[in-house]
Amino acid sequence: MTIPTLTTDRLTLRAPEERDFDVFAGFYASERSAFVGGPLDRDRAWRQLATETGHWALRGYGRWSVEETATGALAGMVGLWDPEGWPEAEIGWDLYEGFEGRGYATEAAEAARAYAYDVLGWSTAISLVAPGNTASAAVATRLGAVKEGAIDHPRLGHLHVYRHPGPDALADGRQEGRA
């Protein structure tokens, strides 16, 4: 299994690696992870990181570790997610402390979405956002996604469903929510 590396103007999206674990576990130990199933102890965080890499093996796509290209600092995880029982294929993002407010989630998610549409042939995608997670809702909106409903997930609770514009809409410049 080869996980592709994607690059943007400021970011490198690369395969998750063991060297990411301390920062990953720190995120999942914090309250920042509450919207994505945390907090988790180190053992459960390890299993979550293994799940991230296993998703690539089982589905052929997944989430990337996101680094600031200039510094090599690990800024978060962003990518494609569709585990068993998920409502449909999702574009998701987690930014680590200190990397918010720079547009990194939007930039990385745009790269992941382009990969999903251009390489994998997806025609649509969603993002699931917990009520109260205003930062993620803002990212979804900047990506042109439109809130279209909600689901009740057995582990994560009530989640808003944001529908991303499809590849044709993006190619035609019809991306909702963009300035």
C-alpha positions as CSV (number, residue, x, y, z in Angstrom):
1,M,0.0,0.0,0.0
2,T,1.4,3.4,-1.0
3,I,-0.2,6.5,0.5
4,P,0.3,9.4,-1.9
5,T,1.8,12.7,-0.7
6,L,-0.1,15.9,-1.6
7,T,1.3,19.4,-1.5
8,T,-0.3,22.8,-1.3
9,D,1.3,26.2,-1.2
10,R,2.0,25.8,2.5
11,L,1.3,22.3,3.5
12,T,2.5,18.7,2.9
13,L,-0.2,16.0,3.3
14,R,1.7,12.7,3.9
15,A,1.2,9.2,5.3
16,P,0.6,9.0,9.0
17,E,3.7,7.6,10.7
18,E,4.7,6.3,14.1
19,R,6.7,9.5,14.7
20,D,3.4,11.4,14.7
21,F,2.1,9.6,17.7
22,D,3.1,11.9,20.6
23,V,1.5,14.9,18.9
24,F,-1.6,12.8,17.8
25,A,-2.0,11.4,21.4
26,G,-1.6,14.9,22.8
27,F,-4.5,16.1,20.6
28,Y,-6.7,13.1,21.6
29,A,-5.9,13.6,25.3
30,S,-7.1,17.2,25.2
31,E,-10.6,18.6,25.2
32,R,-10.0,19.8,21.7
33,S,-10.8,16.2,20.6
34,A,-14.3,16.2,22.1
35,F,-15.9,16.8,18.8
36,V,-14.2,13.8,17.2
37,G,-14.7,11.1,19.9
38,G,-12.1,12.2,22.5
39,P,-10.6,12.6,24.9
40,L,-8.8,9.3,24.6
41,D,-6.0,7.8,26.8
42,R,-2.7,6.9,25.0
43,D,-3.7,3.3,24.5
44,R,-6.9,4.3,22.7
45,A,-5.1,7.0,20.8
46,W,-2.6,4.4,19.6
47,R,-5.6,2.3,18.3
48,Q,-7.0,5.4,16.6
49,L,-3.8,6.1,14.8
50,A,-3.7,2.4,13.8
51,T,-7.3,2.9,12.5
52,E,-6.2,5.8,10.4
53,T,-3.5,3.8,8.7
54,G,-5.7,0.7,8.4
55,H,-8.4,2.8,6.7
56,W,-5.9,3.4,3.9
57,A,-5.3,-0.4,3.6
58,L,-9.0,-1.3,3.6
59,R,-10.4,1.5,1.5
60,G,-7.5,2.7,-0.6
61,Y,-7.8,6.2,0.8
62,G,-7.8,7.9,4.2
63,R,-6.6,10.8,6.2
64,W,-3.2,12.4,5.9
65,S,-0.9,13.8,8.5
66,V,-0.6,17.5,7.7
67,E,2.8,19.3,8.0
68,E,3.7,22.9,7.6
69,T,6.1,22.5,4.7
70,A,8.4,25.4,5.8
71,T,8.9,24.1,9.4
72,G,8.0,20.4,9.2
73,A,5.6,20.9,12.2
74,L,2.7,18.5,12.5
75,A,-0.4,20.7,12.2
76,G,-3.2,18.1,12.1
77,M,-4.9,15.3,10.2
78,V,-7.1,15.9,7.2
79,G,-8.6,13.6,4.6
80,L,-11.1,11.1,3.4
81,W,-13.0,8.9,5.8
82,D,-15.7,6.2,5.3
83,P,-15.5,3.4,7.9
84,E,-18.1,0.6,8.1
85,G,-21.4,2.1,9.1
86,W,-20.6,5.7,8.1
87,P,-23.5,7.4,6.2
88,E,-21.3,8.1,3.2
89,A,-17.8,9.2,2.2
90,E,-16.6,12.2,4.3
91,I,-13.9,14.9,4.1
92,G,-12.7,15.5,7.7
93,W,-10.2,17.7,9.4
94,D,-8.6,18.0,12.9
95,L,-6.1,20.8,13.6
96,Y,-3.7,20.6,16.5
97,E,-3.3,23.3,19.1
98,G,-1.6,26.4,17.7
99,F,-2.4,25.8,14.1
100,E,-6.0,27.3,14.0
101,G,-6.9,30.5,12.2
102,R,-4.3,30.1,9.4
103,G,-6.6,28.6,6.8
104,Y,-4.8,25.2,7.1
105,A,-7.9,23.1,7.5
106,T,-9.5,24.7,4.4
107,E,-6.3,24.4,2.3
108,A,-5.7,20.8,3.2
109,A,-9.3,19.8,2.8
110,E,-9.4,21.4,-0.7
111,A,-6.4,19.2,-1.6
112,A,-8.1,16.1,-0.2
113,R,-11.3,16.9,-2.0
114,A,-9.5,17.4,-5.3
115,Y,-7.8,14.0,-4.8
116,A,-11.2,12.4,-4.0
117,Y,-12.8,13.9,-7.1
118,D,-9.9,13.8,-9.6
119,V,-8.1,10.6,-8.6
120,L,-10.8,8.4,-6.9
121,G,-13.7,9.6,-9.1
122,W,-16.0,10.6,-6.3
123,S,-19.0,12.6,-7.4
124,T,-19.9,14.0,-4.0
125,A,-18.7,14.1,-0.4
126,I,-20.0,15.2,3.0
127,S,-18.5,16.6,6.2
128,L,-20.0,15.8,9.5
129,V,-19.8,18.6,12.1
130,A,-20.9,18.4,15.7
131,P,-23.3,21.1,16.9
132,G,-21.3,23.8,18.7
133,N,-18.1,23.1,16.6
134,T,-18.3,26.6,15.0
135,A,-14.7,26.4,13.7
136,S,-15.4,23.2,11.7
137,A,-18.7,24.6,10.5
138,A,-16.9,27.7,9.2
139,V,-14.4,25.5,7.4
140,A,-17.2,23.5,5.7
141,T,-18.8,26.7,4.6
142,R,-15.6,28.1,3.2
143,L,-15.2,24.9,1.3
144,G,-18.6,25.6,-0.3
145,A,-20.4,22.8,1.6
146,V,-24.1,23.4,2.5
147,K,-25.8,22.1,5.6
148,E,-28.4,19.7,4.4
149,G,-29.5,17.8,7.5
150,A,-28.3,15.8,10.5
151,I,-27.7,12.3,11.7
152,D,-27.5,10.7,15.1
153,H,-24.4,8.7,15.3
154,P,-24.3,5.9,18.0
155,R,-20.9,7.0,19.4
156,L,-20.5,10.7,18.3
157,G,-24.1,11.8,18.9
158,H,-26.0,14.4,16.8
159,L,-24.0,15.6,13.8
160,H,-24.8,18.2,11.1
161,V,-24.3,16.9,7.5
162,Y,-22.6,19.4,5.2
163,R,-22.8,18.5,1.4
164,H,-19.8,19.5,-0.7
165,P,-20.2,20.9,-4.2
166,G,-19.5,18.2,-6.7
167,P,-16.6,18.2,-9.2
168,D,-18.8,19.7,-12.0
169,A,-19.9,22.6,-9.8
170,L,-16.4,23.3,-8.7
171,A,-15.2,23.2,-12.3
172,D,-17.9,25.7,-13.3
173,G,-17.1,28.0,-10.4
174,R,-20.5,27.3,-8.8
175,Q,-19.0,26.6,-5.3
176,E,-21.5,27.7,-2.7
177,G,-20.2,29.7,0.2
178,R,-17.0,31.0,-1.4
179,A,-16.2,34.7,-1.7
